[in-house]
């Protein structure tokens, strides 16, 4: 072990880099199944928890440094020093979870045998879950997302959520690491590798069988027209471009209306909500605002009978601003609205703003308070037992939160939509990293997800995580997507019903392991 002790930081660095390569945009997903092996081997000879912490921090820092690099590239919209500072702070924070993981693995009472991989996997999943809600939550980079484009490997998410995929991957890594760490006694340690291999095989068999059963299953469809617009963020910021941008959306809306879709969808923050209601005319009393509103009225008159879902920034009577999706009838009336609940820290609001008054450089959004569905009326082509179709919408960052997403499905959504503005990160890996979450949300809840992304990937994902349409992106010639969206059969999955049961169970296992370690050390210290 002298070699491992000498080069343990190099091994940790290898883990961080290899794990990064399993994610977009490299996307070589099999690497995730061995990525943590060097880190776990490097932890074998560490002398104390401080060394374990440092080894884990190196792996975590390099992984998240690669994964979150796009944050630095936000400098066209902010000072380069601010974006660099934010990037380093976020990477430094998220790397702490690798460091804590390494300390807890070092403290496990069993450093070999079948219990070691179980303890390692339980600790990892527990920390992924904690990261999803602590300090408002940042679930970006969960290891389960590395498998997003391998359909058989993600089907267990309908039972366990994305955390189940993470559990199996880490268990497999720990099994291999155990054989390497105890290679001189490998026959005794075979159980540590056999159990993860069997579990991985069972999950894959379940995945293939589930996909096979899904073929030729009849479903009712809703015809959706997605209009991402793909407006560059730098253009959206210029006030003189507003009318040109809205005119582009309206022109495309008239084009897709010829195909007679059941609903037309615009992406996140495509328009100001008060334009739809005509309130802007009263407040602004200008030719500009009147012309703006008249364009809307004319368009709704031309497309006749087609409702819309529109991403909008919306003000209330007190001047509070909200990020919303508004359901609009074919006559242009607002039927319902959903307000974004999970806002982006330091992008849409400032945590602890009272303690950081000088940091606030923008008018922050207000958090939504309720999970509600949006009605879509006049859907005559669909034969259902309902008077109207109800759609759940997840706005941008919210699609990273599986527990929030499932609440909309549990409430009775017939289909789910992700409306987002990924134009902030055009040309980086972030739009694809964001896309990677949609197949997992679809599988977890066995529901079709349509994605309307300005500056990102616009597509439709079926309930088994397969992207069933071509992409519309800023690089494609197509400017919109019209396709059928299969509707939910109202059979909630285990995950939809019970949510994050697996990480909570893993947390209980982790606490039991830690308590056992404390008791065993205390017992051994007695004379």
C-alpha positions as semicolon CSV with decimal commas, in nm:
position;residue;x (nm);y (nm);z (nm)
1;X;0,000;0,000;0,000
2;X;0,302;0,232;0,000
3;X;0,235;0,320;-0,364
4;X;-0,130;0,398;-0,290
5;X;-0,035;0,605;0,014
6;X;0,214;0,805;-0,188
7;X;-0,015;0,869;-0,483
8;X;-0,353;0,882;-0,308
9;X;-0,423;1,240;-0,422
10;X;-0,349;1,138;-0,779
11;X;-0,597;0,852;-0,745
12;X;-0,856;1,090;-0,602
13;X;-0,799;1,325;-0,895
14;X;-0,850;1,035;-1,135
15;X;-1,188;0,964;-0,974
16;X;-1,300;1,324;-1,017
17;X;-1,192;1,339;-1,382
18;X;-1,330;0,997;-1,481
19;X;-1,664;1,070;-1,314
20;X;-1,684;1,402;-1,500
21;X;-1,631;1,215;-1,830
22;X;-1,941;1,003;-1,766
23;X;-2,160;1,316;-1,780
24;X;-2,247;1,545;-2,071
25;X;-2,090;1,655;-2,286
26;X;-1,844;1,359;-2,291
27;X;-2,134;1,125;-2,209
28;X;-1,938;0,801;-2,177
29;X;-2,178;0,664;-1,916
30;X;-1,998;0,328;-1,843
31;X;-1,718;0,524;-1,675
32;X;-1,947;0,600;-1,381
33;X;-1,938;0,230;-1,288
34;X;-1,564;0,248;-1,212
35;X;-1,512;0,619;-1,146
36;X;-1,513;0,596;-0,765
37;X;-1,281;0,295;-0,747
38;X;-0,957;0,501;-0,736
39;X;-1,099;0,723;-0,460
40;X;-1,209;0,427;-0,248
41;X;-0,872;0,257;-0,296
42;X;-0,696;0,581;-0,199
43;X;-0,892;0,590;0,128
44;X;-0,757;0,252;0,238
45;X;-0,423;0,372;0,382
46;X;-0,527;0,715;0,520
47;X;-0,423;0,769;0,881
48;X;-0,702;0,994;1,009
49;X;-1,022;1,174;0,917
50;X;-0,835;1,488;0,809
51;X;-0,644;1,297;0,544
52;X;-0,966;1,129;0,429
53;X;-1,132;1,470;0,406
54;X;-0,854;1,613;0,188
55;X;-0,848;1,311;-0,042
56;X;-1,223;1,329;-0,095
57;X;-1,215;1,705;-0,144
58;X;-0,965;1,672;-0,430
59;X;-1,196;1,429;-0,613
60;X;-1,504;1,640;-0,552
61;X;-1,338;1,968;-0,648
62;X;-1,215;1,837;-0,982
63;X;-1,548;1,674;-1,064
64;X;-1,757;1,982;-0,993
65;X;-1,496;2,215;-1,139
66;X;-1,551;2,045;-1,474
67;X;-1,926;2,004;-1,436
68;X;-2,000;2,365;-1,337
69;X;-1,748;2,543;-1,560
70;X;-2,029;2,711;-1,758
71;X;-2,093;2,942;-1,461
72;X;-1,768;3,124;-1,535
73;X;-1,891;3,183;-1,891
74;X;-2,179;3,396;-1,761
75;X;-1,944;3,696;-1,772
76;X;-2,123;3,859;-2,070
77;X;-2,412;3,915;-1,829
78;X;-2,209;3,990;-1,517
79;X;-1,862;4,095;-1,406
80;X;-1,605;3,821;-1,475
81;X;-1,476;3,846;-1,117
82;X;-1,828;3,795;-0,981
83;X;-1,892;3,490;-1,199
84;X;-1,550;3,346;-1,115
85;X;-1,610;3,400;-0,743
86;X;-1,955;3,241;-0,765
87;X;-1,811;2,946;-0,956
88;X;-1,534;2,885;-0,702
89;X;-1,772;2,916;-0,409
90;X;-2,021;2,670;-0,558
91;X;-1,749;2,422;-0,656
92;X;-1,592;2,458;-0,313
93;X;-1,926;2,395;-0,144
94;X;-2,033;2,094;-0,352
95;X;-1,688;1,935;-0,319
96;X;-1,751;1,920;0,056
97;X;-1,996;1,635;-0,001
98;X;-1,718;1,421;-0,149
99;X;-1,499;1,513;0,147
100;X;-1,765;1,421;0,404
101;X;-1,836;1,100;0,211
102;X;-1,467;1,007;0,234
103;X;-1,453;1,076;0,607
104;X;-1,759;0,862;0,674
105;X;-1,626;0,579;0,456
106;X;-1,297;0,598;0,648
107;X;-1,494;0,569;0,973
108;X;-1,701;0,269;0,863
109;X;-1,660;-0,016;1,115
110;X;-1,634;-0,266;0,826
111;X;-1,359;-0,197;0,572
112;X;-1,415;-0,521;0,384
113;X;-1,678;-0,790;0,324
114;X;-2,031;-0,748;0,191
115;X;-2,124;-0,481;0,446
116;X;-1,858;-0,240;0,320
117;X;-2,015;-0,176;-0,026
118;X;-2,358;-0,146;0,137
119;X;-2,230;0,116;0,380
120;X;-2,048;0,308;0,105
121;X;-2,354;0,318;-0,123
122;X;-2,586;0,418;0,163
123;X;-2,358;0,705;0,265
124;X;-2,327;0,831;-0,092
125;X;-2,703;0,830;-0,157
126;X;-2,772;0,993;0,181
127;X;-2,539;1,280;0,094
128;X;-2,687;1,322;-0,255
129;X;-3,028;1,352;-0,091
130;X;-2,906;1,602;0,170
131;X;-2,748;1,811;-0,106
132;X;-3,087;1,820;-0,282
133;X;-3,248;2,023;-0,001
134;X;-2,978;2,171;0,225
135;X;-2,936;2,549;0,172
136;X;-3,234;2,540;-0,070
137;X;-3,080;2,242;-0,254
138;X;-2,845;2,180;-0,545
139;X;-2,900;1,829;-0,689
140;X;-2,688;1,896;-1,000
141;X;-2,440;1,616;-1,068
142;X;-2,608;1,322;-0,893
143;X;-2,425;1,017;-1,027
144;X;-2,750;0,856;-1,143
145;X;-2,788;1,122;-1,412
146;X;-2,479;0,990;-1,587
147;X;-2,697;0,704;-1,720
148;X;-2,964;0,929;-1,872
149;X;-2,919;0,803;-2,230
150;X;-2,898;0,433;-2,139
151;X;-3,266;0,338;-2,117
152;X;-3,244;-0,012;-1,960
153;X;-3,025;0,128;-1,684
154;X;-3,268;0,395;-1,568
155;X;-3,598;0,204;-1,551
156;X;-3,559;0,128;-1,179
157;X;-3,614;0,501;-1,121
158;X;-3,989;0,430;-1,134
159;X;-3,937;0,240;-0,806
160;X;-3,657;0,430;-0,636
161;X;-3,612;0,761;-0,813
162;X;-3,275;0,864;-0,952
163;X;-3,125;0,773;-0,614
164;X;-3,171;0,402;-0,683
165;X;-2,948;0,431;-0,990
166;X;-2,687;0,612;-0,782
167;X;-2,707;0,338;-0,519
168;X;-2,644;0,054;-0,764
169;X;-2,355;0,237;-0,936
170;X;-2,179;0,322;-0,609
171;X;-2,239;-0,029;-0,471
172;X;-2,072;-0,169;-0,785
173;X;-1,776;0,071;-0,746
174;X;-1,734;-0,025;-0,383
175;X;-1,744;-0,397;-0,466
176;X;-1,458;-0,361;-0,715
177;X;-1,264;-0,141;-0,473
178;X;-1,301;-0,403;-0,199
179;X;-1,145;-0,671;-0,419
180;X;-0,852;-0,441;-0,499
181;X;-0,804;-0,331;-0,139
182;X;-0,809;-0,692;-0,019
183;X;-0,659;-0,852;-0,327
184;X;-0,437;-1,085;-0,123
185;X;-0,751;-1,233;0,029
186;X;-0,968;-1,197;-0,280
187;X;-1,146;-1,530;-0,233
188;X;-1,287;-1,412;0,100
189;X;-1,395;-1,082;-0,056
190;X;-1,576;-1,226;-0,357
191;X;-1,910;-1,172;-0,183
192;X;-1,840;-0,797;-0,185
193;X;-1,829;-0,802;-0,566
194;X;-2,088;-1,073;-0,636
195;X;-2,374;-0,894;-0,458
196;X;-2,332;-0,564;-0,652
197;X;-2,298;-0,755;-0,979
198;X;-2,616;-0,950;-0,912
199;X;-2,808;-0,637;-0,816
200;X;-2,686;-0,453;-1,128
201;X;-2,786;-0,752;-1,344
202;X;-3,134;-0,765;-1,185
203;X;-3,183;-0,393;-1,248
204;X;-3,079;-0,428;-1,613
205;X;-3,307;-0,730;-1,665
206;X;-3,591;-0,531;-1,510
207;X;-3,508;-0,242;-1,744
208;X;-3,507;-0,451;-2,061
209;X;-3,827;-0,631;-1,958
210;X;-4,003;-0,304;-1,879
211;X;-3,910;-0,152;-2,215
212;X;-4,022;-0,469;-2,397
213;X;-4,363;-0,456;-2,225
214;X;-4,407;-0,094;-2,327
215;X;-4,409;-0,168;-2,701
216;X;-4,740;-0,137;-2,885
217;X;-4,920;-0,007;-2,576
218;X;-5,209;0,212;-2,700
219;X;-5,235;0,558;-2,547
220;X;-5,439;0,871;-2,601
221;X;-5,241;1,164;-2,737
222;X;-5,242;1,540;-2,717
223;X;-5,094;1,731;-3,011
224;X;-4,848;1,989;-2,882
225;X;-4,668;2,269;-3,066
226;X;-4,346;2,380;-2,895
227;X;-4,200;2,718;-2,992
228;X;-3,865;2,773;-2,814
229;X;-3,782;3,092;-3,004
230;X;-3,411;3,037;-2,938
231;X;-3,347;3,403;-2,865
232;X;-2,990;3,477;-2,754
233;X;-2,982;3,596;-2,394
234;X;-2,787;3,906;-2,482
235;X;-3,074;4,003;-2,717
236;X;-3,338;3,938;-2,450
237;X;-3,161;4,188;-2,227
238;X;-3,188;4,475;-2,475
239;X;-3,523;4,654;-2,429
240;X;-3,530;4,773;-2,789
241;X;-3,550;4,405;-2,899
242;X;-3,868;4,327;-2,705
243;X;-4,115;4,390;-2,983
244;X;-3,900;4,208;-3,240
245;X;-3,873;3,905;-3,010
246;X;-4,245;3,892;-2,937
247;X;-4,324;3,935;-3,306
248;X;-4,107;3,631;-3,380
249;X;-4,303;3,422;-3,128
250;X;-4,634;3,544;-3,270
251;X;-4,529;3,476;-3,631
252;X;-4,424;3,122;-3,538
253;X;-4,749;3,078;-3,346
254;X;-4,948;3,157;-3,661
255;X;-4,737;2,905;-3,855
256;X;-4,794;2,617;-3,612
257;X;-5,167;2,701;-3,583
258;X;-5,211;2,577;-3,940
259;X;-5,133;2,225;-3,808
260;X;-5,422;2,262;-3,558
261;X;-5,239;2,149;-3,241
262;X;-5,427;2,105;-2,913
263;X;-5,198;2,348;-2,731
264;X;-4,915;2,587;-2,822
265;X;-4,628;2,631;-2,578
266;X;-4,380;2,918;-2,532
267;X;-4,073;2,878;-2,306
268;X;-3,981;3,033;-1,971
269;X;-3,998;3,415;-1,945
270;X;-4,094;3,463;-2,309
271;X;-4,321;3,760;-2,231
272;X;-4,448;3,985;-1,956
273;X;-4,773;3,857;-1,810
274;X;-4,946;4,195;-1,807
275;X;-4,924;4,212;-2,185
276;X;-5,164;3,917;-2,200
277;X;-5,422;4,083;-1,977
278;X;-5,399;4,427;-2,134
279;X;-5,297;4,583;-1,801
280;X;-4,982;4,718;-1,963
281;X;-5,192;4,947;-2,182
282;X;-5,357;5,104;-1,879
283;X;-5,028;5,145;-1,693
284;X;-4,804;5,252;-1,980
285;X;-5,064;5,430;-2,195
286;X;-4,828;5,438;-2,492
287;X;-4,846;5,350;-2,858
288;X;-4,573;5,092;-2,800
289;X;-4,772;4,898;-2,541
290;X;-5,095;4,927;-2,743
291;X;-4,925;4,791;-3,054
292;X;-4,781;4,512;-2,843
293;X;-5,121;4,412;-2,706
294;X;-5,291;4,442;-3,046
295;X;-5,040;4,194;-3,189
296;X;-5,153;3,945;-2,926
297;X;-5,524;4,006;-2,989
298;X;-5,476;3,969;-3,362
299;X;-5,282;3,646;-3,321
300;X;-5,539;3,491;-3,086
301;X;-5,805;3,584;-3,339
302;X;-5,615;3,418;-3,621
303;X;-5,529;3,092;-3,443
304;X;-5,888;3,061;-3,311
305;X;-5,967;2,773;-3,078
306;X;-5,609;2,684;-2,976
307;X;-5,512;2,739;-2,611
308;X;-5,156;2,825;-2,505
309;X;-4,909;2,775;-2,223
310;X;-4,686;3,080;-2,196
311;X;-4,378;3,136;-1,978
312;X;-4,397;3,487;-1,836
313;X;-4,255;3,725;-1,582
314;X;-4,554;3,852;-1,389
315;X;-4,609;4,138;-1,143
316;X;-4,871;4,154;-0,870
317;X;-5,043;4,463;-0,734
318;X;-4,765;4,515;-0,480
319;X;-4,483;4,517;-0,736
320;X;-4,359;4,165;-0,655
321;X;-4,225;3,979;-0,959
322;X;-4,288;3,611;-1,030
323;X;-4,162;3,354;-1,279
324;X;-4,477;3,188;-1,407
325;X;-4,641;2,966;-1,664
326;X;-4,981;3,101;-1,764
327;X;-5,257;2,897;-1,924
328;X;-5,434;3,112;-2,183
329;X;-5,761;3,027;-2,355
330;X;-5,812;3,052;-2,728
331;X;-5,972;3,393;-2,668
332;X;-5,666;3,520;-2,484
333;X;-5,809;3,491;-2,131
334;X;-5,594;3,369;-1,842
335;X;-5,732;3,036;-1,717
336;X;-5,467;2,955;-1,459
337;X;-5,109;3,010;-1,356
338;X;-4,827;2,823;-1,190
339;X;-4,552;3,013;-1,009
340;X;-4,197;2,882;-0,988
341;X;-4,124;2,755;-0,637
342;X;-3,756;2,653;-0,659
343;X;-3,574;2,969;-0,759
344;X;-3,207;2,980;-0,861
345;X;-2,995;3,111;-0,570
346;X;-2,813;3,436;-0,660
347;X;-2,973;3,422;-1,005
348;X;-3,342;3,477;-0,922
349;X;-3,320;3,556;-0,553
350;X;-3,054;3,614;-0,287
351;X;-3,048;3,381;0,016
352;X;-3,011;3,571;0,343
353;X;-3,058;3,897;0,156
354;X;-3,101;4,089;0,482
355;X;-2,745;4,000;0,573
356;X;-2,608;4,068;0,223
357;X;-2,771;4,397;0,123
358;X;-2,487;4,508;-0,105
359;X;-2,494;4,182;-0,297
360;X;-2,843;4,238;-0,437
361;X;-2,792;4,374;-0,789
362;X;-3,134;4,284;-0,935
363;X;-3,503;4,280;-0,853
364;X;-3,544;3,929;-0,705
365;X;-3,832;3,697;-0,790
366;X;-4,077;3,581;-0,525
367;X;-4,121;3,211;-0,449
368;X;-4,440;3,035;-0,553
369;X;-4,639;2,885;-0,269
370;X;-4,861;2,614;-0,422
371;X;-4,827;2,316;-0,653
372;X;-5,105;2,348;-0,906
373;X;-5,192;2,214;-1,250
374;X;-5,287;2,420;-1,555
375;X;-5,607;2,354;-1,752
376;X;-5,608;2,316;-2,129
377;X;-5,956;2,358;-2,275
378;X;-6,114;2,287;-2,616
379;X;-5,914;1,967;-2,664
380;X;-6,185;1,806;-2,873
381;X;-5,964;1,549;-3,046
382;X;-5,892;1,367;-2,721
383;X;-6,142;1,111;-2,597
384;X;-6,111;1,126;-2,219
385;X;-6,337;1,105;-1,917
386;X;-6,236;1,457;-1,816
387;X;-6,384;1,790;-1,914
388;X;-6,036;1,926;-1,973
389;X;-5,673;1,822;-1,983
390;X;-5,454;1,923;-1,690
391;X;-5,082;1,974;-1,739
392;X;-4,813;2,006;-1,476
393;X;-4,529;2,246;-1,549
394;X;-4,178;2,258;-1,411
395;X;-3,987;2,581;-1,471
396;X;-3,614;2,548;-1,550
397;X;-3,416;2,466;-1,229
398;X;-3,722;2,294;-1,077
399;X;-3,682;1,994;-1,308
400;X;-3,372;1,901;-1,105
401;X;-3,590;1,830;-0,799
402;X;-3,756;1,488;-0,835
403;X;-3,968;1,517;-0,521
404;X;-4,117;1,847;-0,639
405;X;-4,179;1,711;-0,989
406;X;-4,365;1,406;-0,860
407;X;-4,605;1,621;-0,657
408;X;-4,746;1,763;-0,980
409;X;-4,788;1,412;-1,120
410;X;-4,944;1,287;-0,797
411;X;-5,194;1,570;-0,818
412;X;-5,323;1,423;-1,145
413;X;-5,123;1,572;-1,432
414;X;-5,206;1,416;-1,768
415;X;-4,865;1,523;-1,903
416;X;-4,569;1,723;-1,773
417;X;-4,394;2,016;-1,933
418;X;-4,051;2,163;-1,866
419;X;-4,036;2,526;-1,975
420;X;-3,690;2,674;-1,952
421;X;-3,456;2,946;-2,073
422;X;-3,117;2,781;-2,126
423;X;-2,989;3,066;-2,345
424;X;-2,770;3,179;-2,055
425;X;-2,549;2,877;-2,124
426;X;-2,562;2,837;-2,502
427;X;-2,240;2,680;-2,628
428;X;-2,163;2,501;-2,300
429;X;-2,249;2,157;-2,160
430;X;-2,517;2,300;-1,927
431;X;-2,814;2,271;-2,169
432;X;-2,738;1,901;-2,217
433;X;-2,682;1,851;-1,843
434;X;-3,023;2,006;-1,790
435;X;-3,174;1,788;-2,064
436;X;-3,035;1,477;-1,892
437;X;-3,276;1,525;-1,603
438;X;-3,592;1,503;-1,817
439;X;-3,567;1,128;-1,896
440;X;-3,526;1,053;-1,526
441;X;-3,830;1,264;-1,434
442;X;-4,030;1,083;-1,704
443;X;-3,929;0,735;-1,585
444;X;-3,974;0,813;-1,215
445;X;-4,337;0,901;-1,274
446;X;-4,410;0,706;-1,598
447;X;-4,535;1,022;-1,761
448;X;-4,455;1,191;-2,091
449;X;-4,254;1,512;-2,063
450;X;-4,249;1,783;-2,328
451;X;-3,960;2,025;-2,312
452;X;-3,972;2,379;-2,451
453;X;-3,628;2,534;-2,408
454;X;-3,517;2,872;-2,535
455;X;-3,149;2,826;-2,618
456;X;-3,152;2,458;-2,522
457;X;-3,298;2,122;-2,626
458;X;-3,665;2,125;-2,722
459;X;-3,808;1,772;-2,752
460;X;-4,055;1,519;-2,615
461;X;-3,955;1,239;-2,378
462;X;-4,182;0,938;-2,340
463;X;-4,266;0,771;-2,010
464;X;-3,971;0,531;-2,046
465;X;-3,714;0,808;-2,086
466;X;-3,676;0,782;-2,463
467;X;-3,650;1,105;-2,660
468;X;-3,909;1,038;-2,931
469;X;-3,871;1,352;-3,143
470;X;-3,583;1,529;-3,316
471;X;-3,427;1,813;-3,119
472;X;-3,497;2,175;-3,192
473;X;-3,195;2,380;-3,081
474;X;-3,036;2,713;-3,177
475;X;-2,828;2,516;-3,429
476;X;-3,114;2,340;-3,612
477;X;-3,298;2,476;-3,915
478;X;-3,634;2,391;-3,757
479;X;-3,779;2,667;-3,540
480;X;-4,060;2,473;-3,376
481;X;-4,171;2,118;-3,295
482;X;-4,520;1,971;-3,343
483;X;-4,575;1,621;-3,208
484;X;-4,816;1,396;-3,021
485;X;-4,772;1,371;-2,645
486;X;-4,906;1,043;-2,497
487;X;-5,123;1,113;-2,193
488;X;-5,084;0,952;-1,852
489;X;-5,281;0,636;-1,777
490;X;-5,322;0,748;-1,415
491;X;-5,122;0,460;-1,266
492;X;-4,886;0,622;-1,021
493;X;-4,548;0,456;-0,981
494;X;-4,399;0,352;-0,650
495;X;-4,179;0,661;-0,662
496;X;-4,472;0,892;-0,739
497;X;-4,662;0,752;-0,442
498;X;-4,385;0,740;-0,183
499;X;-4,116;0,978;-0,306
500;X;-3,765;0,968;-0,161
501;X;-3,810;0,656;0,050
502;X;-3,477;0,507;-0,062
503;X;-3,244;0,792;0,043
504;X;-3,425;0,815;0,376
505;X;-3,370;0,443;0,423
506;X;-3,006;0,489;0,323
507;X;-2,972;0,765;0,579
508;X;-3,096;0,526;0,848
509;X;-2,841;0,266;0,736
510;X;-2,565;0,528;0,738
511;X;-2,651;0,645;1,088
512;X;-2,659;0,283;1,205
513;X;-2,314;0,221;1,056
514;X;-2,172;0,535;1,218
515;X;-2,324;0,446;1,554
516;X;-2,186;0,091;1,526
517;X;-1,841;0,229;1,452
518;X;-1,853;0,455;1,759
519;X;-1,965;0,168;1,983
520;X;-1,700;-0,070;1,845
521;X;-1,419;0,183;1,892
522;X;-1,537;0,262;2,243
523;X;-1,549;-0,111;2,325
524;X;-1,200;-0,174;2,185
525;X;-1,056;0,112;2,389
526;X;-1,168;-0,040;2,718
527;X;-0,886;-0,206;2,914
